[in-house]
């Protein structure tokens, strides 16, 4: 399952607010809006799931060392 599909399956919520410069570009060419909006939201979902999995891997690795909860930065 792709990460953005996993986010949908788990009902993870991402901020659907677009960066200001992207929103301004859409005003210039609204035909691109849906395709680009979907791509941006998919990317946000992918990053969110990737971040959660990375943190989970760090916790699991450190549990084996007898350290919980402990993790590195992102």
N, CA, C and O atoms as a GROMACS GRO file, in nm:
protein
  296
    1UNK      N    1   0.085  -0.117   0.000
    1UNK     CA    2   0.000   0.000   0.000
    1UNK      C    3   0.090   0.125   0.000
    1UNK      O    4   0.187   0.131   0.075
    2UNK      N    5   0.058   0.219  -0.081
    2UNK     CA    6   0.136   0.342  -0.085
    2UNK      C    7   0.107   0.424   0.041
    2UNK      O    8   0.001   0.410   0.102
    3UNK      N    9   0.202   0.507   0.079
    3UNK     CA   10   0.189   0.582   0.204
    3UNK      C   11   0.065   0.672   0.205
    3UNK      O   12  -0.003   0.680   0.308
    4UNK      N   13   0.034   0.739   0.095
    4UNK     CA   14  -0.084   0.826   0.095
    4UNK      C   15  -0.213   0.742   0.105
    4UNK      O   16  -0.312   0.787   0.162
    5UNK      N   17  -0.211   0.621   0.051
    5UNK     CA   18  -0.326   0.531   0.065
    5UNK      C   19  -0.340   0.484   0.209
    5UNK      O   20  -0.450   0.470   0.260
    6UNK      N   21  -0.227   0.458   0.273
    6UNK     CA   22  -0.227   0.418   0.413
    6UNK      C   23  -0.283   0.530   0.501
    6UNK      O   24  -0.357   0.503   0.596
    7UNK      N   25  -0.249   0.652   0.471
    7UNK     CA   26  -0.303   0.767   0.545
    7UNK      C   27  -0.455   0.772   0.531
    7UNK      O   28  -0.525   0.798   0.629
    8UNK      N   29  -0.506   0.748   0.411
    8UNK     CA   30  -0.651   0.746   0.391
    8UNK      C   31  -0.715   0.630   0.469
    8UNK      O   32  -0.818   0.648   0.533
    9UNK      N   33  -0.653   0.513   0.463
    9UNK     CA   34  -0.705   0.395   0.531
    9UNK      C   35  -0.712   0.417   0.681
    9UNK      O   36  -0.807   0.374   0.747
   10UNK      N   37  -0.611   0.485   0.736
   10UNK     CA   38  -0.605   0.509   0.880
   10UNK      C   39  -0.677   0.637   0.922
   10UNK      O   40  -0.679   0.673   1.040
   11UNK      N   41  -0.735   0.706   0.825
   11UNK     CA   42  -0.805   0.834   0.850
   11UNK      C   43  -0.715   0.938   0.916
   11UNK      O   44  -0.760   1.012   1.003
   12UNK      N   45  -0.588   0.943   0.874
   12UNK     CA   46  -0.498   1.045   0.925
   12UNK      C   47  -0.536   1.178   0.860
   12UNK      O   48  -0.572   1.183   0.743
   13UNK      N   49  -0.526   1.283   0.937
   13UNK     CA   50  -0.569   1.414   0.890
   13UNK      C   51  -0.446   1.499   0.858
   13UNK      O   52  -0.353   1.509   0.938
   14UNK      N   53  -0.447   1.559   0.741
   14UNK     CA   54  -0.342   1.654   0.703
   14UNK      C   55  -0.405   1.790   0.680
   14UNK      O   56  -0.523   1.801   0.647
   15UNK      N   57  -0.325   1.891   0.699
   15UNK     CA   58  -0.370   2.028   0.676
   15UNK      C   59  -0.385   2.048   0.525
   15UNK      O   60  -0.289   2.033   0.450
   16UNK      N   61  -0.505   2.081   0.481
   16UNK     CA   62  -0.529   2.098   0.338
   16UNK      C   63  -0.515   2.243   0.294
   16UNK      O   64  -0.553   2.280   0.183
   17UNK      N   65  -0.459   2.324   0.381
   17UNK     CA   66  -0.434   2.464   0.344
   17UNK      C   67  -0.310   2.468   0.256
   17UNK      O   68  -0.208   2.408   0.288
   18UNK      N   69  -0.320   2.539   0.147
   18UNK     CA   70  -0.210   2.548   0.052
   18UNK      C   71  -0.119   2.665   0.085
   18UNK      O   72  -0.164   2.766   0.139
   19UNK      N   73   0.010   2.651   0.054
   19UNK     CA   74   0.099   2.766   0.071
   19UNK      C   75   0.050   2.884  -0.012
   19UNK      O   76  -0.010   2.865  -0.118
   20UNK      N   77   0.075   3.003   0.036
   20UNK     CA   78   0.022   3.124  -0.029
   20UNK      C   79   0.061   3.133  -0.176
   20UNK      O   80  -0.023   3.166  -0.260
   21UNK      N   81   0.188   3.104  -0.208
   21UNK     CA   82   0.233   3.118  -0.348
   21UNK      C   83   0.164   3.016  -0.439
   21UNK      O   84   0.140   3.046  -0.556
   22UNK      N   85   0.134   2.899  -0.388
   22UNK     CA   86   0.063   2.798  -0.467
   22UNK      C   87  -0.081   2.842  -0.490
   22UNK      O   88  -0.134   2.830  -0.601
   23UNK      N   89  -0.144   2.892  -0.386
   23UNK     CA   90  -0.282   2.939  -0.399
   23UNK      C   91  -0.291   3.052  -0.502
   23UNK      O   92  -0.387   3.058  -0.578
   24UNK      N   93  -0.191   3.140  -0.505
   24UNK     CA   94  -0.191   3.250  -0.602
   24UNK      C   95  -0.173   3.196  -0.745
   24UNK      O   96  -0.233   3.249  -0.838
   25UNK      N   97  -0.091   3.092  -0.762
   25UNK     CA   98  -0.073   3.031  -0.894
   25UNK      C   99  -0.204   2.972  -0.944
   25UNK      O  100  -0.235   2.982  -1.063
   26UNK      N  101  -0.281   2.911  -0.855
   26UNK     CA  102  -0.408   2.852  -0.895
   26UNK      C  103  -0.507   2.958  -0.941
   26UNK      O  104  -0.590   2.932  -1.027
   27UNK      N  105  -0.498   3.077  -0.884
   27UNK     CA  106  -0.586   3.186  -0.927
   27UNK      C  107  -0.557   3.223  -1.073
   27UNK      O  108  -0.647   3.260  -1.148
   28UNK      N  109  -0.429   3.212  -1.111
   28UNK     CA  110  -0.390   3.246  -1.250
   28UNK      C  111  -0.439   3.141  -1.349
   28UNK      O  112  -0.479   3.174  -1.460
   29UNK      N  113  -0.436   3.014  -1.308
   29UNK     CA  114  -0.475   2.905  -1.398
   29UNK      C  115  -0.558   2.801  -1.321
   29UNK      O  116  -0.505   2.698  -1.278
   30UNK      N  117  -0.688   2.827  -1.303
   30UNK     CA  118  -0.771   2.737  -1.224
   30UNK      C  119  -0.788   2.597  -1.281
   30UNK      O  120  -0.833   2.506  -1.211
   31UNK      N  121  -0.754   2.577  -1.409
   31UNK     CA  122  -0.768   2.443  -1.467
   31UNK      C  123  -0.669   2.344  -1.405
   31UNK      O  124  -0.694   2.224  -1.405
   32UNK      N  125  -0.559   2.395  -1.353
   32UNK     CA  126  -0.459   2.309  -1.290
   32UNK      C  127  -0.493   2.278  -1.144
   32UNK      O  128  -0.431   2.190  -1.083
   33UNK      N  129  -0.588   2.347  -1.091
   33UNK     CA  130  -0.616   2.339  -0.947
   33UNK      C  131  -0.636   2.198  -0.895
   33UNK      O  132  -0.564   2.155  -0.804
   34UNK      N  133  -0.729   2.125  -0.950
   34UNK     CA  134  -0.764   1.992  -0.895
   34UNK      C  135  -0.646   1.896  -0.899
   34UNK      O  136  -0.616   1.829  -0.800
   35UNK      N  137  -0.580   1.888  -1.013
   35UNK     CA  138  -0.468   1.797  -1.029
   35UNK      C  139  -0.354   1.832  -0.932
   35UNK      O  140  -0.302   1.744  -0.864
   36UNK      N  141  -0.318   1.958  -0.927
   36UNK     CA  142  -0.209   2.000  -0.839
   36UNK      C  143  -0.249   1.991  -0.692
   36UNK      O  144  -0.167   1.953  -0.609
   37UNK      N  145  -0.372   2.026  -0.661
   37UNK     CA  146  -0.418   2.017  -0.523
   37UNK      C  147  -0.409   1.872  -0.474
   37UNK      O  148  -0.360   1.846  -0.364
   38UNK      N  149  -0.455   1.779  -0.556
   38UNK     CA  150  -0.449   1.637  -0.519
   38UNK      C  151  -0.305   1.592  -0.500
   38UNK      O  152  -0.275   1.516  -0.408
   39UNK      N  153  -0.216   1.637  -0.586
   39UNK     CA  154  -0.074   1.601  -0.576
   39UNK      C  155  -0.013   1.655  -0.447
   39UNK      O  156   0.062   1.585  -0.380
   40UNK      N  157  -0.045   1.778  -0.412
   40UNK     CA  158   0.008   1.840  -0.291
   40UNK      C  159  -0.043   1.767  -0.166
   40UNK      O  160   0.033   1.742  -0.073
   41UNK      N  161  -0.171   1.734  -0.164
   41UNK     CA  162  -0.229   1.663  -0.049
   41UNK      C  163  -0.172   1.522  -0.039
   41UNK      O  164  -0.143   1.476   0.071
   42UNK      N  165  -0.154   1.453  -0.152
   42UNK     CA  166  -0.091   1.320  -0.150
   42UNK      C  167   0.049   1.329  -0.091
   42UNK      O  168   0.089   1.243  -0.011
   43UNK      N  169   0.122   1.431  -0.129
   43UNK     CA  170   0.258   1.450  -0.078
   43UNK      C  171   0.256   1.473   0.074
   43UNK      O  172   0.338   1.416   0.146
   44UNK      N  173   0.164   1.555   0.121
   44UNK     CA  174   0.154   1.580   0.265
   44UNK      C  175   0.122   1.452   0.341
   44UNK      O  176   0.177   1.427   0.448
   45UNK      N  177   0.033   1.370   0.285
   45UNK     CA  178  -0.003   1.243   0.349
   45UNK      C  179   0.117   1.148   0.351
   45UNK      O  180   0.141   1.080   0.450
   46UNK      N  181   0.192   1.145   0.241
   46UNK     CA  182   0.310   1.060   0.232
   46UNK      C  183   0.413   1.100   0.337
   46UNK      O  184   0.471   1.014   0.403
   47UNK      N  185   0.436   1.229   0.351
   47UNK     CA  186   0.533   1.278   0.450
   47UNK      C  187   0.486   1.246   0.591
   47UNK      O  188   0.567   1.207   0.676
   48UNK      N  189   0.358   1.260   0.618
   48UNK     CA  190   0.304   1.231   0.752
   48UNK      C  191   0.324   1.084   0.788
   48UNK      O  192   0.370   1.053   0.898
   49UNK      N  193   0.288   0.994   0.698
   49UNK     CA  194   0.303   0.850   0.726
   49UNK      C  195   0.451   0.815   0.739
   49UNK      O  196   0.488   0.738   0.827
   50UNK      N  197   0.534   0.870   0.654
   50UNK     CA  198   0.678   0.844   0.661
   50UNK      C  199   0.734   0.887   0.796
   50UNK      O  200   0.814   0.816   0.856
   51UNK      N  201   0.691   1.003   0.843
   51UNK     CA  202   0.737   1.053   0.973
   51UNK      C  203   0.693   0.961   1.086
   51UNK      O  204   0.773   0.928   1.173
   52UNK      N  205   0.568   0.918   1.084
   52UNK     CA  206   0.517   0.828   1.189
   52UNK      C  207   0.592   0.695   1.188
   52UNK      O  208   0.627   0.642   1.294
   53UNK      N  209   0.618   0.641   1.069
   53UNK     CA  210   0.690   0.513   1.060
   53UNK      C  211   0.834   0.526   1.108
   53UNK      O  212   0.886   0.436   1.173
   54UNK      N  213   0.897   0.637   1.076
   54UNK     CA  214   1.034   0.660   1.120
   54UNK      C  215   1.041   0.666   1.272
   54UNK      O  216   1.131   0.607   1.333
   55UNK      N  217   0.949   0.736   1.333
   55UNK     CA  218   0.944   0.745   1.479
   55UNK      C  219   0.917   0.608   1.540
   55UNK      O  220   0.979   0.571   1.640
   56UNK      N  221   0.824   0.533   1.482
   56UNK     CA  222   0.792   0.400   1.534
   56UNK      C  223   0.914   0.308   1.525
   56UNK      O  224   0.939   0.231   1.618
   57UNK      N  225   0.987   0.315   1.416
   57UNK     CA  226   1.109   0.233   1.402
   57UNK      C  227   1.211   0.268   1.508
   57UNK      O  228   1.276   0.179   1.563
   58UNK      N  229   1.226   0.396   1.538
   58UNK     CA  230   1.320   0.439   1.641
   58UNK      C  231   1.278   0.386   1.778
   58UNK      O  232   1.362   0.338   1.854
   59UNK      N  233   1.149   0.395   1.810
   59UNK     CA  234   1.100   0.341   1.938
   59UNK      C  235   1.128   0.191   1.947
   59UNK      O  236   1.177   0.143   2.050
   60UNK      N  237   1.097   0.118   1.842
   60UNK     CA  238   1.115  -0.028   1.842
   60UNK      C  239   1.263  -0.062   1.858
   60UNK      O  240   1.298  -0.152   1.935
   61UNK      N  241   1.348   0.010   1.787
   61UNK     CA  242   1.492  -0.015   1.798
   61UNK      C  243   1.542   0.010   1.941
   61UNK      O  244   1.622  -0.067   1.993
   62UNK      N  245   1.495   0.117   2.002
   62UNK     CA  246   1.541   0.151   2.136
   62UNK      C  247   1.481   0.062   2.244
   62UNK      O  248   1.542   0.045   2.349
   63UNK      N  249   1.363   0.005   2.222
   63UNK     CA  250   1.306  -0.089   2.317
   63UNK      C  251   1.398  -0.211   2.329
   63UNK      O  252   1.417  -0.264   2.438
   64UNK      N  253   1.454  -0.253   2.217
   64UNK     CA  254   1.548  -0.365   2.218
   64UNK      C  255   1.672  -0.335   2.300
   64UNK      O  256   1.741  -0.427   2.346
   65UNK      N  257   1.702  -0.209   2.318
   65UNK     CA  258   1.817  -0.166   2.399
   65UNK      C  259   1.776  -0.136   2.543
   65UNK      O  260   1.859  -0.097   2.625
   66UNK      N  261   1.646  -0.155   2.573
   66UNK     CA  262   1.597  -0.127   2.708
   66UNK      C  263   1.570   0.020   2.734
   66UNK      O  264   1.564   0.062   2.850
   67UNK      N  265   1.554   0.098   2.630
   67UNK     CA  266   1.529   0.242   2.644
   67UNK      C  267   1.395   0.277   2.582
   67UNK      O  268   1.377   0.268   2.460
   68UNK      N  269   1.301   0.317   2.666
   68UNK     CA  270   1.170   0.359   2.615
   68UNK      C  271   1.112   0.462   2.709
   68UNK      O  272   1.125   0.444   2.830
   69UNK      N  273   1.051   0.565   2.665
   69UNK     CA  274   1.046   0.611   2.526
   69UNK      C  275   1.170   0.692   2.494
   69UNK      O  276   1.206   0.784   2.568
   70UNK      N  277   1.233   0.660   2.389
   70UNK     CA  278   1.350   0.733   2.343
   70UNK      C  279   1.355   0.728   2.192
   70UNK      O  280   1.334   0.624   2.130
   71UNK      N  281   1.384   0.844   2.133
   71UNK     CA  282   1.402   0.850   1.988
   71UNK      C  283   1.491   0.967   1.954
   71UNK      O  284   1.508   1.060   2.033
   72UNK      N  285   1.547   0.962   1.837
   72UNK     CA  286   1.625   1.074   1.785
   72UNK      C  287   1.527   1.178   1.732
   72UNK      O  288   1.406   1.161   1.740
   73UNK      N  289   1.581   1.284   1.680
   73UNK     CA  290   1.496   1.380   1.610
   73UNK      C  291   1.436   1.316   1.488
   73UNK      O  292   1.459   1.197   1.464
   74UNK      N  293   1.361   1.388   1.411
   74UNK     CA  294   1.297   1.332   1.292
   74UNK      C  295   1.399   1.267   1.208
   74UNK      O  296   1.366   1.213   1.102
   0.00000   0.00000   0.00000
